[in-house]
Amino acid sequence: QKLGFQTFVAPFAPNGKPLHVHGFLEKFEQTANDTATQLKKLSAHGIPLMGIEPSMTLAYRAEYKKVLGAENAPEVLLVQEWLAKNPEKLQAGDKSKTQTFQLLAHCTEKTNAAASIGDWQNLFKTLGHDLQVLDVGCCGMAGTYGHETQNVETSKKIYQMSWAEAVNTPDYQNTLVASGYSCRSQVKRMDGKTLPHPLQVLLQTYVNH
């Protein structure tokens, strides 16, 4: 809205990603069909669709297409992909207030939509900031995996392999952002720290301009 867009939040509908992860494929296909039908009704009115959470959003172009067919899956862009398609709306920020941030990207985002990481960097640059992408592996949460009792210890070990160091690096305090909900949940659980989504820091710095 600060950039001049009129935004709408779609009525809640289950995405079905957890069903797919846990192997409830028939239920997932039913859920995907119902949700895709509703989303395609919106897009038929010329409303572009975008999602904020990478894992859920990218399910529409991967798991949905696999069970419904490409022609029946809704086109839903990651929020940074959609903003990258509307550069005329992005106003350069005050270069004297440039800040440097570090992105801890979601694994699905890095593997299934690698170009979108560059979209994040370009978005930050256009709005007057620098965004460094940190080279880390999986945070260990992996959707619902880290929440399951039998996986907790393994989840902690995976987190310690790379994320723990990045999260606790003194130079990165107050400048880290994370795009994945599960990743932010893992950081809060393991280190008691709250990392913002990239859009949250962009909103804050844009308002401050």
KOLDOPA-421446 format. One line per 8 residues: number of its first residue (from 1); their letters; for each residue x, z, y of N, C-alpha, C, O. Coordinates in Angstrom, 2 decimals, padded with zeros to 5 digits, always signed. Each point is the difference from the previous one (the first is absolute). Layout:
// residues N
NUM> A> X,Z,Y,X,Z,Y,X,Z,Y,X,Z,Y ~ ...
// end
This chain:
// residues 209
1> QKLGFQTF> +000.83,+000.00,-001.20,-000.83,+000.00,+001.20,+000.87,+000.00,+001.26,-000.34,-000.64,+000.99 ~ +001.47,+001.37,-001.04,+000.91,+000.03,+001.15,+000.56,-001.39,+000.30,+000.36,-000.30,+001.14 ~ -000.29,-000.55,-002.17,+000.52,-001.35,+000.18,-001.11,-001.00,+000.35,+000.27,-001.18,+000.21 ~ -001.51,+001.66,-000.13,-001.09,-000.87,+000.40,-000.86,-000.55,-001.12,-000.85,-000.85,+000.24 ~ +001.05,+001.34,-001.46,-000.81,-000.46,-001.12,-001.25,+000.85,-000.12,+000.00,+001.18,+000.35 ~ -001.07,-001.79,-000.85,-001.18,+000.77,-000.37,+000.08,+000.25,-001.49,+000.00,-000.94,-000.79 ~ +000.06,+002.19,+000.41,+000.22,+000.33,-001.41,-001.25,+000.62,-000.63,-000.79,+000.67,+000.67 ~ +000.64,-000.91,-001.96,-001.10,+000.55,-000.77,+000.56,+000.62,-001.27,+000.97,-000.50,-000.57
9> VAPFAPNG> -001.57,+001.58,+000.13,+000.37,+000.60,-001.28,-001.09,-000.35,-001.00,-001.17,+000.32,+000.21 ~ +001.55,-000.98,-001.27,-000.98,-000.43,-001.00,-000.61,+001.20,-000.71,+000.65,+001.04,-000.13 ~ -001.88,-001.16,-000.32,-000.61,+001.09,-000.79,+000.87,+000.31,-001.22,+000.60,-000.89,-000.59 ~ -000.53,+002.15,+000.23,+000.83,+000.39,-001.14,-000.45,-000.69,-001.28,-001.19,-000.07,-000.31 ~ +002.16,-000.43,-000.42,-000.25,-000.55,-001.33,+001.25,+000.24,-000.83,+001.10,-000.23,+000.50 ~ -001.22,+000.68,-001.72,+001.18,+000.27,-000.82,+000.81,-001.28,-000.22,-000.56,-001.07,-000.24 ~ +001.86,+001.21,+000.33,+000.90,-001.13,-000.19,+000.25,-000.26,-001.48,+000.11,-001.16,-000.42 ~ -000.03,+002.22,-000.37,+000.17,-000.16,-001.44,+001.43,+000.05,-000.50,+000.22,-000.02,-001.21
17> KPLHVHGF> +000.75,+000.07,+002.11,+001.40,+000.00,-000.40,+000.32,+001.11,-001.02,+000.66,-000.29,-001.00 ~ -001.10,+001.53,+001.20,+000.29,+001.04,-000.99,-000.58,-000.32,-001.38,+000.60,+000.33,-001.02 ~ -001.78,-000.97,+000.99,-000.59,-000.38,-001.28,+000.92,-000.97,-000.74,+000.19,+000.12,-001.21 ~ +000.37,-001.06,+001.96,+000.89,-000.99,-000.61,+001.28,+000.67,-000.51,+000.47,-000.29,-001.11 ~ +000.08,+001.18,+001.91,+001.24,+000.69,-000.37,-000.17,+000.78,-001.30,+000.92,+000.04,-000.82 ~ -002.08,+000.57,+000.65,-000.23,+000.84,-001.18,-000.65,-000.75,-001.16,-000.37,+000.61,-001.01 ~ +000.24,-001.92,+001.15,-000.43,-000.81,-001.13,-001.49,-000.15,-000.20,-000.43,-000.51,-001.03 ~ -000.38,+000.94,+002.00,-001.45,-000.18,-000.11,-000.36,-001.39,+000.54,-000.61,-000.13,+001.06
25> LEKFEQTA> +001.01,-000.88,-001.82,-000.05,-001.37,+000.51,-001.41,-000.55,+000.16,-000.26,-000.74,+000.94 ~ -000.65,+001.10,-001.84,-001.37,-000.49,+000.15,-000.66,+000.59,+001.24,-000.66,-000.70,+000.76 ~ +000.86,+002.00,-000.56,-000.55,+000.66,+001.18,+000.66,-000.56,+001.27,-000.65,-000.16,+001.03 ~ +001.96,-000.13,-001.12,+000.69,-000.57,+001.15,-000.58,-001.36,+000.36,-000.23,-000.28,+001.18 ~ +000.00,-000.55,-002.17,-000.53,-001.33,+000.28,-001.38,+000.09,+000.65,-000.30,-000.77,+000.92 ~ -000.53,+001.71,-001.38,-001.32,+000.18,+000.60,+000.14,+000.47,+001.46,-000.69,-000.50,+000.89 ~ +001.59,+001.46,-000.67,+000.21,+000.52,+001.36,+000.56,-001.09,+000.91,-000.44,-000.15,+001.14 ~ +001.40,-000.61,-001.66,+000.61,-001.07,+000.78,-001.03,-001.05,+000.39,-000.01,-000.49,+001.13
33> NDTATQLK> -000.85,+000.15,-002.07,-001.03,-001.00,+000.29,-000.96,+000.48,+001.09,-000.35,-000.75,+000.91 ~ -000.08,+002.01,-001.01,-000.93,+000.55,+001.00,+000.64,+000.05,+001.38,-000.61,-000.41,+000.99 ~ +001.84,+000.91,-000.93,+000.68,+000.15,+001.29,+000.36,-001.35,+000.59,-000.14,-000.21,+001.21 ~ +000.59,-000.72,-002.05,+000.35,-001.33,+000.48,-001.22,-000.70,+000.59,+000.10,-000.69,+001.02 ~ -001.24,+000.87,-001.65,-001.23,-000.62,+000.50,-000.32,+000.50,+001.40,-000.35,-000.80,+000.88 ~ +000.48,+002.10,-000.66,-000.29,+000.57,+001.31,+001.01,-000.47,+001.05,-000.38,-000.33,+001.13 ~ +001.64,+000.31,-001.49,+001.03,-000.40,+000.95,-000.11,-001.48,+000.36,+000.22,-000.38,+001.15 ~ -000.56,-000.44,-002.11,-000.13,-001.43,+000.28,-001.21,-000.27,+000.90,+000.00,-000.98,+000.74
41> KLSAHGIP> -001.02,+001.83,-000.81,-001.13,-000.14,+000.92,+000.46,+000.22,+001.44,-000.45,-000.69,+000.92 ~ +001.35,+001.66,-000.73,+000.53,+000.26,+001.33,+000.84,-001.18,+000.49,-000.15,-000.44,+001.14 ~ +001.03,-000.05,-002.00,+000.88,-001.10,+000.40,-000.79,-001.28,+000.25,+000.43,-000.85,+000.78 ~ -001.58,+000.71,-001.43,-000.83,-001.18,+000.20,-000.54,-000.06,+001.43,-000.40,-001.06,+000.48 ~ +000.38,+002.20,+000.19,-000.44,+000.06,+001.40,+001.17,-000.16,+000.98,-000.14,+000.21,+001.20 ~ +001.29,-000.57,-001.75,+001.16,-000.23,+000.86,+000.76,+001.26,+000.36,+000.83,-000.02,+000.91 ~ -001.09,+001.09,-001.61,+000.71,+001.25,+000.27,+001.25,+000.06,-000.88,-000.12,+000.04,-001.23 ~ +001.31,-000.03,+001.82,+001.22,+000.11,-000.81,+000.10,+001.39,-000.61,-000.35,+000.99,+000.63
49> LMGIEPSM> +000.84,-000.93,-001.84,+000.11,+001.27,-000.72,+001.45,+000.44,-000.07,+000.89,-000.81,-000.30 ~ -000.65,+002.08,+000.56,+001.35,+000.54,-000.15,-000.09,+001.42,-000.51,-001.00,+000.70,+000.19 ~ +002.08,-000.28,-000.85,+000.07,+001.35,-000.55,+001.27,+000.69,+000.45,+000.99,-000.65,+000.33 ~ -001.03,+001.96,-000.32,+001.15,+000.78,+000.46,+000.86,+000.47,-001.16,+001.23,-000.03,+000.09 ~ -001.85,+000.47,-001.18,+000.74,+000.52,-001.14,+000.51,-001.16,-000.87,-000.81,-000.75,-000.53 ~ +002.14,+000.59,+000.38,+000.56,-001.15,-000.71,-000.48,-000.17,-001.43,-000.38,-001.10,-000.40 ~ +000.40,+002.18,-000.38,-000.36,-000.11,-001.41,-001.42,-000.50,-000.18,-000.26,-000.88,-000.82 ~ -000.67,+001.44,+001.58,-001.40,-000.40,-000.10,-000.22,-001.41,+000.54,-000.70,-000.81,-000.61
57> TLAYRAEY> +001.31,+000.53,+001.75,-000.18,-001.32,+000.62,+000.54,-001.12,-000.86,-000.64,-001.04,-000.15 ~ +001.80,+001.24,-000.42,+000.63,-001.06,-000.79,-000.70,-000.20,-001.35,+000.23,-001.00,-000.68 ~ -001.07,+001.95,+000.30,-000.78,-000.19,-001.24,-000.94,-001.19,+000.12,-000.31,-000.65,-000.99 ~ -000.13,+000.35,+002.22,-000.93,-001.11,+000.19,+000.66,-001.36,-000.30,-000.68,-000.94,-000.38 ~ +001.99,+000.86,+000.57,+000.67,-001.28,-000.25,+000.72,-000.03,-001.34,+000.59,-001.02,-000.37 ~ -000.63,+002.10,-000.35,+000.67,+000.05,-001.31,-001.02,+000.29,-001.09,-000.47,-000.93,-000.67 ~ +000.11,+002.20,+000.47,-000.92,+000.37,-001.07,-001.36,-000.66,+000.13,-000.59,-000.40,-001.00 ~ +000.07,+000.29,+002.23,-001.30,-000.63,+000.19,+000.03,-001.47,-000.40,-000.91,-000.48,-000.68
65> KKVLGAEN> +001.94,-000.21,+001.09,+000.09,-001.43,-000.33,+000.13,-000.20,-001.51,-000.48,-000.99,-000.55 ~ +001.14,+001.94,-000.10,+000.21,-000.14,-001.44,-001.32,+000.12,-000.76,-000.22,-000.73,-000.97 ~ -000.65,+001.64,+001.39,-001.25,+000.20,-000.75,-001.17,-000.81,+000.53,-000.94,-000.30,-000.74 ~ +000.98,-000.06,+002.03,-001.12,-000.73,+000.60,+000.28,-001.47,+000.24,-000.92,-000.80,+000.16 ~ +002.21,+000.44,-000.14,+000.36,-001.36,+000.38,+000.28,-000.05,+001.49,-000.63,+000.71,+000.78 ~ +001.56,-001.55,-000.38,+000.41,-000.06,+001.41,-001.16,-000.34,+000.93,-000.05,+000.48,+001.13 ~ -000.88,-001.30,-001.60,-001.09,-000.44,+000.86,-001.02,+001.12,+000.27,-000.76,-000.06,+000.96 ~ +000.77,+001.08,-001.80,-000.97,+001.09,+000.15,+000.59,+001.27,+000.61,-000.72,+000.96,+000.29
73> APEVLLVQ> +002.02,-000.94,-000.10,+000.64,+001.18,+000.57,+000.00,-000.10,+001.53,+000.26,-001.07,+000.54 ~ -000.55,+002.15,+000.15,-000.02,-000.04,+001.47,+001.41,-000.10,+000.56,+000.95,+000.50,-000.60 ~ -000.81,-001.14,+001.74,+001.31,-000.07,+000.66,+000.13,+001.21,+000.93,-000.69,+000.09,+001.01 ~ +001.57,+000.80,-001.37,+000.21,+001.22,+000.79,+001.49,+000.10,+000.32,+000.83,+000.09,-000.91 ~ -000.51,-000.10,+002.18,+001.40,+000.08,+000.42,+000.41,+001.44,+000.25,-000.82,+000.84,+000.35 ~ +002.10,-000.57,-000.55,+000.55,+001.26,+000.46,-000.09,+000.02,+001.52,+000.04,-001.05,+000.63 ~ -000.17,+002.22,-000.05,-000.22,+000.08,+001.44,+001.13,-000.65,+000.79,-000.24,-000.62,+001.03 ~ +001.48,+000.77,-001.51,+001.13,-000.61,+000.73,+000.01,-001.52,-000.15,+000.44,-000.70,+000.90
81> EWLAKNPE> -000.93,+000.20,-002.04,-000.11,-001.45,-000.19,-001.01,-000.57,+000.99,+000.23,-001.05,+000.60 ~ -001.35,+001.74,-000.44,-001.04,-000.49,+000.89,+000.46,+000.04,+001.45,-000.24,-000.94,+000.75 ~ +000.89,+002.01,-000.35,+000.50,+000.10,+001.37,+001.04,-001.08,+000.28,+000.09,-000.51,+001.12 ~ +000.71,+000.18,-002.14,+001.02,-001.04,+000.17,-000.63,-001.37,+000.27,+000.64,-000.87,+000.58 ~ -001.90,+000.70,-001.00,-000.69,-001.27,+000.23,-000.65,-000.05,+001.38,-000.59,-001.02,+000.38 ~ +000.69,+002.10,+000.37,-000.62,+000.07,+001.33,+001.02,+000.44,+001.06,-000.25,+000.97,+000.72 ~ +001.38,-001.66,-000.63,+001.07,+000.43,+000.91,-000.41,-000.01,+001.47,+000.56,+000.74,+000.82 ~ -001.54,-001.57,-000.48,-000.41,-000.09,+001.40,-000.63,+001.30,+000.51,-000.07,+000.24,+001.20
89> KLQAGDKS> -000.37,+000.60,-002.14,-000.62,+001.26,+000.39,+001.01,+001.14,+000.14,-000.31,+001.06,+000.55 ~ +001.51,-001.30,-001.04,+001.01,+001.06,+000.01,+000.76,-000.02,+001.32,+000.63,-001.00,+000.35 ~ -000.70,+002.08,+000.37,+000.67,+000.09,+001.29,+001.31,+000.76,-000.15,+000.03,+001.09,-000.58 ~ +001.04,-001.66,+001.09,+001.31,+000.63,-000.10,-000.01,+001.35,+000.70,-000.56,+000.15,+001.09 ~ +001.19,+000.81,-001.74,+000.07,+001.33,+000.58,+001.12,+000.11,+001.03,+000.74,-000.95,+000.23 ~ -000.64,+002.09,+000.36,+001.03,+000.29,+001.00,+001.34,+000.15,-000.71,+000.21,+000.96,-000.74 ~ +000.70,-001.92,+000.97,+001.28,-000.01,-000.70,+000.84,+001.24,+000.33,+000.89,+000.37,-000.77 ~ -001.16,+000.26,+001.91,+000.76,+001.21,+000.35,-000.40,+001.18,-000.87,+000.69,+001.02,-000.02
97> KTQTFQLL> -001.81,-001.16,-000.70,-000.47,+001.08,-000.86,+000.13,-000.37,-001.48,-000.70,+000.56,-000.84 ~ +001.58,-001.49,+000.54,+000.21,-000.43,-001.38,+000.42,+001.16,-000.89,+000.88,+000.78,+000.36 ~ -001.51,-000.68,-001.51,+000.36,+001.00,-000.99,+000.34,-000.70,-001.31,-000.44,-001.12,-000.25 ~ +001.22,+001.80,-000.57,+000.35,-000.53,-001.31,-000.67,+000.84,-001.07,+000.10,+001.23,-000.01 ~ -000.79,-001.90,-000.90,-000.69,+000.68,-001.10,+000.54,-000.53,-001.33,+000.62,-001.07,-000.06 ~ -000.85,+001.84,-000.99,+000.40,-000.40,-001.35,-001.24,-000.07,-000.89,-000.80,+000.93,-000.04 ~ +000.68,-002.05,-000.66,-001.17,-000.22,-000.86,+000.34,+000.28,-001.46,+000.96,-000.54,-000.55 ~ -001.78,+001.38,-000.07,+000.01,+000.19,-001.44,-001.21,-000.76,-000.53,-001.13,+000.48,+000.07
105> AHCTEKTN> +001.37,-001.66,-000.59,-001.10,-000.89,-000.39,-000.49,+000.30,-001.41,+000.74,+000.50,-000.85 ~ -002.01,-000.80,+000.62,-000.63,+000.18,-001.31,+000.57,-001.03,-000.98,+000.26,-001.14,+000.37 ~ -000.07,+001.55,-001.61,+000.59,-000.90,-001.01,-000.82,-001.28,-000.18,+000.57,-001.09,-000.07 ~ -001.88,+001.22,+000.00,-000.85,-001.18,-000.18,+000.13,-000.95,+001.17,-000.01,-001.22,-000.17 ~ +000.14,+001.78,+001.35,+000.17,-000.79,+001.21,+001.30,-000.80,-000.06,+000.05,-001.17,+000.38 ~ +001.01,+001.82,-000.86,+001.31,-000.64,-000.06,+000.08,-001.08,-001.06,+000.70,-001.00,+000.17 ~ -001.43,+001.19,-001.27,+000.11,-000.95,-001.11,-001.06,-001.11,+000.06,+000.30,-001.15,-000.31 ~ -001.53,+001.49,+000.70,-001.09,-000.97,-000.01,-000.25,-000.69,+001.33,-000.72,-000.99,+000.07
113> AAASIGDW> +001.31,+001.53,+001.00,-000.18,-000.61,+001.32,+001.27,+000.25,+000.82,-000.05,+000.60,+001.08 ~ +001.17,-001.06,-001.61,+001.29,+000.29,+000.62,+000.08,-000.46,+001.45,+000.61,+000.68,+000.82 ~ -001.22,-001.81,-000.49,+000.06,-000.51,+001.36,-000.68,+000.93,+000.99,+000.30,-000.03,+001.20 ~ -001.23,+000.85,-001.69,-000.74,+000.89,+000.89,+000.89,+001.11,+000.56,-000.33,+000.59,+001.03 ~ +001.44,-000.31,-001.68,+000.94,+000.99,+000.53,+000.62,-000.54,+001.29,+000.19,+000.74,+000.97 ~ +000.11,-002.03,-000.97,+000.50,-000.64,+001.21,-001.06,-000.02,+001.09,+000.32,+000.06,+001.19 ~ -001.59,-000.15,-001.60,-001.09,+000.05,+000.98,+000.00,+001.35,+000.72,-000.23,+000.07,+001.20 ~ +000.48,+000.99,-001.95,+000.09,+001.32,+000.63,+001.11,+000.02,+001.04,-000.18,+000.49,+001.12
121> QNLFKTLG> +001.34,-001.02,-001.50,+001.13,+000.01,+000.92,-000.29,-000.83,+001.26,+000.33,+000.42,+001.11 ~ -000.93,-001.58,-001.31,-000.33,-000.85,+001.15,-001.04,+000.65,+000.91,+000.06,-000.12,+001.22 ~ -001.01,+000.82,-001.85,-001.03,+000.68,+000.77,+000.62,+001.09,+000.87,-000.33,+000.13,+001.18 ~ +001.22,+000.65,-001.77,+000.68,+001.05,+000.77,+000.82,-000.61,+001.13,+000.02,+000.51,+001.12 ~ +000.67,-001.61,-001.43,+000.85,-000.65,+001.01,-000.83,-000.51,+001.17,+000.37,+000.17,+001.16 ~ -001.49,-000.81,-001.48,-000.86,-000.55,+001.04,-000.52,+001.09,+000.93,-000.15,-000.20,+001.20 ~ -000.14,+001.38,-001.80,-000.52,+001.10,+000.79,+001.10,+000.87,+000.59,-000.26,+001.08,+000.53 ~ +001.50,-001.56,-000.63,+001.09,+000.65,+000.71,+000.81,+001.02,-000.77,+000.66,+000.85,+000.60
129> HDLQVLDV> -000.69,-000.92,-001.94,+000.74,+000.98,-000.80,+000.81,-000.68,-001.09,-000.20,-001.18,-000.30 ~ +001.09,+001.94,-000.30,+000.78,-000.48,-001.13,-000.48,+000.71,-001.26,-000.31,+001.19,+000.02 ~ +000.24,-001.93,-001.12,-000.42,+000.59,-001.28,+001.02,-000.36,-001.07,+000.20,-001.17,-000.33 ~ +000.45,+002.19,-000.20,+000.95,-000.18,-001.09,-000.72,+000.23,-001.32,-000.78,+000.95,-000.12 ~ +001.03,-001.79,-000.87,-000.61,+000.16,-001.32,+001.02,+000.68,-000.91,+001.06,-000.56,-000.28 ~ -001.37,+001.76,-000.17,+000.92,+000.75,-000.84,-000.08,-000.49,-001.44,-001.07,-000.29,-000.52 ~ +002.23,+000.22,-000.11,+000.10,-000.48,-001.38,-000.20,+001.17,-000.95,+000.96,+000.68,-000.37 ~ -002.19,-000.46,-000.02,-000.32,+001.08,-000.94,-000.79,-000.58,-001.16,-000.58,-001.08,+000.10
137> GCCGMAGT> +000.56,+001.82,-001.19,-000.78,-000.42,-001.16,-001.41,+000.56,+000.07,-000.55,+000.19,+001.08 ~ -000.02,+000.08,-002.24,-001.35,+000.56,-000.07,+000.03,+001.46,+000.44,+000.97,+000.71,-000.26 ~ -002.04,-000.28,+000.91,-000.07,+001.40,+000.45,-000.33,+000.93,-001.16,+000.17,+001.22,+000.12 ~ -000.62,-001.77,-001.23,-000.32,+000.82,-001.16,-001.46,+000.34,-000.15,-000.41,+000.52,-001.04 ~ -000.39,-000.80,+002.06,-001.44,+000.27,-000.11,-000.69,-001.11,-000.79,-000.80,+000.26,-000.89 ~ +001.13,-001.51,+001.25,-000.50,-001.16,-000.74,-001.51,+000.08,-000.22,-000.48,-000.01,-001.14 ~ -000.26,+000.09,+002.24,-001.45,+000.08,-000.10,-000.44,+001.35,-000.52,+000.23,+001.02,+000.65 ~ -000.86,-000.99,-001.82,-000.45,+001.27,-000.59,+001.03,+000.59,-000.96,-000.17,+001.14,-000.45
145> YGHETQNV> +001.22,-001.87,+000.14,+000.99,+000.44,-000.99,+000.53,+001.39,+000.29,-000.01,+000.87,-000.87 ~ +000.47,-000.65,+002.09,+000.62,+001.26,+000.35,-000.95,+001.18,+000.04,+000.43,+001.15,+000.03 ~ -001.74,-001.45,-000.03,-001.00,+001.07,+000.02,-000.28,+000.54,-001.40,-000.58,+001.08,-000.14 ~ +000.97,-001.82,-000.88,-000.31,+000.40,-001.37,+001.00,+001.04,-000.49,+001.21,-000.16,+000.16 ~ -001.73,+001.22,-000.77,+000.82,+001.16,-000.39,+001.23,-000.39,-000.79,+001.09,+000.50,+000.25 ~ -001.26,-001.40,-001.20,+001.12,-000.36,-000.87,+001.07,-000.82,+000.71,+001.08,-000.21,-000.54 ~ -001.38,-000.26,+001.75,+000.96,-000.85,+000.72,+000.66,+000.69,+001.19,+000.86,-000.59,+000.65 ~ -001.26,+001.82,-000.36,+000.47,+000.65,+001.23,+001.51,+000.10,+000.07,+000.59,-000.34,+001.02
153> ETSKKIYQ> +000.05,+000.80,-002.07,+001.45,+000.18,+000.03,+000.73,-001.33,+000.16,+000.97,-000.10,+000.75 ~ -001.45,-000.93,-001.45,+000.60,-001.33,+000.14,-000.20,-000.53,+001.41,+000.88,-000.62,+000.58 ~ -002.07,+000.88,-000.04,-000.30,-000.43,+001.36,+000.97,+000.64,+001.00,+000.47,-000.66,+000.92 ~ -000.18,+001.94,-001.11,+000.93,+000.70,+000.88,+001.41,-000.59,-000.10,+000.68,-000.18,+001.01 ~ -000.26,-000.13,-002.23,+001.34,-000.57,-000.20,+000.12,-001.36,+000.67,+001.03,-000.31,+000.62 ~ -002.07,-000.52,-000.73,+000.02,-001.32,+000.64,+000.09,+000.16,+001.51,+000.73,-000.74,+000.66 ~ -001.48,+001.68,-000.11,+000.04,+000.25,+001.45,+001.40,+000.41,+000.44,+000.48,-000.45,+001.04 ~ +000.16,+001.29,-001.81,+001.34,+000.48,+000.35,+001.04,-001.10,-000.01,+001.03,+000.13,+000.66
161> MSWAEAVN> -001.26,-001.22,-001.39,+000.98,-001.07,-000.14,+000.29,-000.72,+001.31,+001.12,-000.48,+000.20 ~ -002.10,+000.38,+000.70,+000.25,-000.72,+001.26,-000.83,+000.49,+001.17,+000.50,+000.11,+001.12 ~ -001.76,+000.19,-001.37,-000.88,+000.40,+001.10,+000.40,+001.33,+000.62,-000.04,+000.16,+001.22 ~ +000.43,+000.79,-002.04,+000.34,+001.33,+000.51,+001.13,-000.08,+001.02,-000.05,+000.66,+001.04 ~ +001.06,-001.48,-001.33,+001.13,-000.14,+000.92,-000.44,-000.62,+001.31,+000.38,+000.46,+001.08 ~ -001.19,-001.51,-001.16,-000.46,-000.66,+001.23,-000.87,+000.92,+000.84,+000.16,+000.07,+001.22 ~ -001.08,+000.63,-001.87,-000.92,+000.87,+000.71,+000.72,+001.15,+000.69,-000.43,+000.48,+001.05 ~ +001.55,-000.03,-001.64,+000.71,+001.15,+000.54,+001.26,-000.35,+000.77,+000.77,+000.88,+000.36
169> TPDYQNTL> -000.56,-002.17,-000.09,+001.14,-000.41,+000.83,-000.23,+000.46,+001.43,-001.01,-000.37,+000.61 ~ +001.93,+001.16,-000.04,-000.20,+000.54,+001.36,-000.30,-001.07,+001.05,-000.83,+000.22,+000.89 ~ +001.49,-001.37,-000.99,-000.19,-001.04,+001.02,-001.39,-000.63,-000.05,-000.41,-000.67,+000.94 ~ -000.31,+000.87,-002.04,-001.30,-000.63,-000.16,-001.18,+000.93,+000.30,-001.15,-000.39,-000.13 ~ +001.43,+001.60,+000.53,-001.09,+000.93,+000.27,-000.83,-000.48,+001.18,+000.53,-000.33,+001.06 ~ -001.82,+000.29,-001.25,-000.98,-000.42,+001.02,-000.02,-001.51,+000.25,-000.68,-000.46,+000.92 ~ +001.40,-000.33,-001.74,-000.03,-001.45,+000.19,-000.37,-000.75,-001.30,-000.06,-001.23,+000.00 ~ -000.19,+001.95,-001.07,-000.38,-000.63,-001.25,-001.49,-000.35,-000.01,-000.83,+000.77,+000.49
177> VASGYSCR> +000.51,-001.93,-001.05,-001.39,-000.40,-000.22,-000.12,-000.50,-001.43,+000.96,-000.52,-000.57 ~ -002.13,+000.69,-000.01,-000.24,-000.45,-001.38,-001.34,-000.70,-000.07,-001.00,+000.51,+000.51 ~ +000.97,-001.67,-001.13,-001.22,-000.81,-000.03,-000.95,+000.35,-001.13,-001.19,-000.32,+000.08 ~ +001.67,+000.99,-001.13,-000.85,+000.30,-001.14,-000.60,+001.39,+000.03,+000.69,+000.98,+000.30 ~ -001.96,-000.88,-000.59,-000.66,+001.31,-000.03,+000.61,+000.90,-001.07,+000.27,+001.17,+000.24 ~ -000.05,-001.73,-001.43,+000.57,+000.81,-001.08,+001.41,+000.46,+000.37,+000.40,+001.10,-000.36 ~ +000.33,-001.94,+001.06,+001.36,+000.36,+000.41,-000.02,+001.16,+001.00,+000.79,+000.94,-000.11 ~ -001.69,-001.02,+001.06,-000.11,+001.08,+000.98,-000.45,+001.30,-000.67,+000.44,+001.09,+000.38
185> SQVKRMDG> -001.31,-001.21,-001.39,-000.44,+001.17,-000.75,+001.17,+000.62,-000.77,+000.12,+001.22,-000.08 ~ +000.72,-002.06,-000.47,+001.16,+000.48,-000.76,+000.97,+000.74,+000.90,+000.52,+001.06,-000.37 ~ -000.26,-001.60,+001.55,+000.92,+000.65,+000.94,-000.54,+001.37,+000.41,+000.75,+000.97,+000.09 ~ -002.05,-000.91,+000.15,-000.59,+001.28,+000.39,+000.08,+001.00,-001.14,+000.25,+001.19,+000.23 ~ -000.46,-001.66,-001.46,+000.04,+000.89,-001.15,+001.42,+000.48,-000.29,+000.21,+001.17,-000.29 ~ +000.76,-002.07,+000.36,+001.37,+000.33,-000.38,+000.78,+000.72,+001.10,+000.73,+000.94,-000.27 ~ -000.89,-001.40,+001.51,+000.80,+000.55,+001.09,-000.82,+000.68,+001.09,+000.56,+000.49,+000.98 ~ -001.87,-000.47,-001.14,-000.84,+000.66,+000.99,+000.01,-000.66,+001.36,-000.28,+000.65,+001.01
193> KTLPHPLQ> +000.59,-001.96,-000.98,+000.06,-000.72,+001.27,-001.11,-001.05,+000.06,-000.36,-000.59,-001.01 ~ -000.16,+000.38,+002.20,-001.05,-000.98,+000.21,+000.57,-001.24,+000.69,+000.42,+000.07,+001.16 ~ -000.40,-001.19,-001.87,+000.48,-001.25,+000.59,-001.18,-000.81,+000.49,-001.01,-000.10,-000.69 ~ +001.11,-000.50,+001.87,-001.10,-000.82,+000.52,+000.03,-001.41,-000.59,+001.03,-000.47,-000.48 ~ -002.18,-000.17,+000.52,-000.09,-001.42,-000.31,+000.61,-000.77,+001.18,-000.07,+000.49,+001.13 ~ +000.65,-001.66,-001.36,+000.58,-000.78,+001.11,-000.96,-000.21,+001.16,+000.40,+000.05,+001.16 ~ -001.68,-000.30,-001.45,-000.96,-000.21,+001.07,-000.20,+001.24,+000.86,-000.30,-000.10,+001.19 ~ +000.47,+001.26,-001.79,-000.17,+001.23,+000.77,+001.07,+000.15,+001.08,-000.31,+000.40,+001.13
201> VLLQTYVN> +001.55,-000.72,-001.46,+001.05,+000.13,+001.02,-000.11,-001.13,+001.02,+000.31,+000.20,+001.18 ~ -000.75,-001.38,-001.61,-000.18,-001.09,+000.96,-001.11,+000.34,+000.99,+000.11,-000.28,+001.19 ~ -001.18,+000.89,-001.70,-001.09,+000.40,+000.89,+000.49,+001.05,+001.01,-000.29,-000.09,+001.19 ~ +001.02,+001.06,-001.68,+000.49,+001.06,+000.87,+000.93,-000.53,+001.07,-000.11,+000.37,+001.17 ~ +001.04,-001.23,-001.56,+000.96,-000.53,+000.97,-000.67,-001.00,+000.94,+000.39,-000.11,+001.17 ~ -001.39,-000.63,-001.67,-000.70,-000.96,+000.85,-000.79,+000.73,+001.08,+000.00,-000.41,+001.16 ~ -000.66,+001.48,-001.56,-000.77,+000.79,+000.97,+000.94,+000.59,+001.04,-000.34,+000.05,+001.19 ~ +001.52,+000.41,-001.63,+000.95,+000.61,+000.92,+000.58,-000.99,+000.98,+000.49,+000.40,+001.06
209> H> -000.53,-001.70,-001.38,+000.48,-001.00,+000.94,-000.93,-000.10,+001.20,+000.25,-000.79,+000.91
// end
